[in-house]
Amino acid sequence: MLLADIVLTFLVLAQIDPARWSRLVLAPATAAMLLLSLLASHARPRLMRGAVLGVGVAFLIELCEAIFDSDLFDGSTFAIYGLLVLIAPIVIVNRILRHTEVKLSTILGAVCAYLLIGMFFGFVYGLIDRIDSRPFFDGRGVVDQFDYIYFSYASLTTVGFGDFVARGDFGRGLSVLEAALGQIFLVTLVARLVGIFGQRRDTSS
C-alpha cells in the first residue's frame, strides 16, 4: 500500500497545476504518503502525533496562502514535508532490519525507503529555491514542485538527462551526494535483501 501511495503521490505531483488552490490537492496526498509510511513501520505514538501535527500545519499554511494569495510562509511547507520525509525512510529501514526473515514486504519496504530518499531531496531543492535569492536551476524559467522531484529522481538514479541543472555549487553538491547515496543504498541494503530473500537471519546484533 505504501509503495502504491508513493507512486500515486508522484503522479499527482506530475499532473497538478502549480496554482495555489491546486496545491490543496497535493497536500493531502503527500500527508497520506508520510503518515502511511510511519504507520506501516509501526512508528512510536509520539512520532505519529508529531507527524500528524506537522502535516496539519503544512496544510493550514497551504490553505492560508491560497485564501490570501500570499507567499508569507514561502518555503515552510517544503521544510515541513522534507523533515517528515527524512524521518520516514529512517523508520522504515530500522523496521525492516528487525525482520527475522526476508520476505517480499521486507524488500518492498527497502524500495519505499529508496523512493522516499528521492522525495526528500526534491523537497530540499524546492526549499533552497524558495530561500535563495537566485533560482535553483540554471537557465530555467518558472518551475513547479514536480520539477524538483523530477530533478531529484534523475540524480538519485544517476540518469542525469541534463534538462535541469543546479545553478550553485551547493545545489550541484547535493545532487552528487544524492546520486552517491542512492547507489550505495541499492548495492548494499536492497541487493543484500534480494540475495537472502526467503532466508532467516540473525537480528540480535
N, C-alpha and C positions, 0 to 999 in steps of 0.2 A: 504493500500500500504506500509506503514511504517513497519508494522508487517511482511509482506511478505519479505521486503527487509532485515530486521534484520535476519530472518531465512535463507535467501539466503546468506547473508554475513557469517553467522555461518557455512553453508555448504561449502562455498568457503574456509574458514579457515581450515576446516577439510580435504579438498581434495588437496589443493595447496601444492606442494613440497616447503620446506623452502629455496630452492636455490634463489639466488639474483634476477634473471630475472623473476622468477615466482611471486615474491613479487609485481611486477608491475601490476599484475592482481588483487592482493588483495587490493592495494591502491585505485583504482577507486571504487571498491565495498564498501570499508569502507567509502570513501568520500561520495558516494551517500547515504549511510545509515545516516550519520551525517547530511548532508545538507537537506535531506528529512524530518528528524525529526524536524529540525528547521523551515522548510517551512510549515510543517503540523501544527506546533504550532503557526504560524503567528509571528515568532520572528521579532524583530526590524531590520530595514535595516542595521544599523551599526553592529549588531551582525552577520547578514548574511554575510556582507562583510568581517568581521574578520574571520568567519569560512571558507569562500572561500579562503582567503589568507592562512589560516593555513593548509588546505588540499593541497593547491598548493605547499606550501613549503615542506610539508611531501613527496609529490610525487617527487619533484625535488631531495630531499635527497635520496630517494629510487633509482631514476634514476642514480644519480652520483655514489652511492655505487655499482650499477650493472655494470656501464660502467668501473669504475676504480677498481672493485673488491676489495673494501676497506670498512673498518668499521670506517672511520674517524668520522662520526656522529653517532656512535653506541648509540642506546637508545633514540635518539632525536625524531624519529617517534613515539615511544611508548609514549613519553611525550606529543607530539602534539595531537595525537589521544586521549590519556587519558584525556587531558584537554577539548577537544571538546565533548567527550562522557560524561564527568561530567556535562557540561553545558546543554546538550540535555535533560536529564530527568528532570532537574530543570525547564526548559522552558515548557516541556510537562505538568508537574504537575501543574504549575502555570496556564496553559491554561485550563486544564480540571476542575480545581477548580472554574473556572469562568462560567462553563456551568450551565445554569439555569435549565436544565432538563437532567437527567442522561439517556443517550442513549447508544446504542451499541458502538458508536465511543468514548464515554467517558471511557467506560470500556476497550476498546482496547487501548486507549491512556495510561491508567494506566498499562496495561500489557506490552506495549512497554517500558515505563519508567522502569519497573521492569527488563526487559531483558537488557536494556542499563546499568543498575547498574552493572549487571554481566559482561558486556563487559568492563566497566570502570575498575573494579578491575583486569580483565585479563590483560589490558594494564599496570596497575600499577605493577603487578607481573613481567611482562616482563621487565619493566624499572628497577626494583630492581635487576633483574638478570644481566642486562647489566652494571649497575654502581657499583655493588658489586664485590669484588674480588673472592668471593666464589659462587658456583652455588646456585640458589634459592631453588631447590628441593634436598632433601636428598636421596642419593643413586641412582641417575639417571644419565644416560649418556647425550648424546646430545638430546636436546629438541627443538621444534619449537614453533611458535607463537600459534598454536592451543592448545598445552599442557597447556599454561597459561589460555586460555579461558575455556578449559575443567575443570581445577582445580577450576577456579573461579565459574563456574556454579554448580559444585559439592559442593562447600562451600555455595553458595547462597541458594541452595535448601536444604541444610543440608543433602544431600545424603551421602557424605563422603565415597567414595569407598575405600580409603586408598592406592591406587596405586601411588598417588602423595602426598608427604608430604613436607611442607615447612621446610627448614633446620633451619633457625634462629628464634629467639623469635619474631622479628619484623614481619616476614612473617606469622608466626603462629597467632600472634595477629591480623593482618589484616584479615586473613581468618575467625577468630572468629567474628570480627567486621562485616564483610560482611554477615556472617550467621545470626547474630542478626538483622542487618539492613533489610535483605531480609524478615525475618519472621515478623518484625514489619510492614514493608510495606504491606505485604499480609493481615495481620489480622486487619490492621487499614484502609488504603485507599481502597484497592481492595475489601475487604469484605464489607466495608461500601457502596461503589458504587453499588455492586451487590445487597445489601439489599434494596436499594432505587431505583432500576432500573425502569425506566419509570415514576418516580415521579419528580415533580418540587421542587426546593429547593431555599432557600434564600441565595444569594451570595453577599449580600450587606455588611456583616461584614468582 
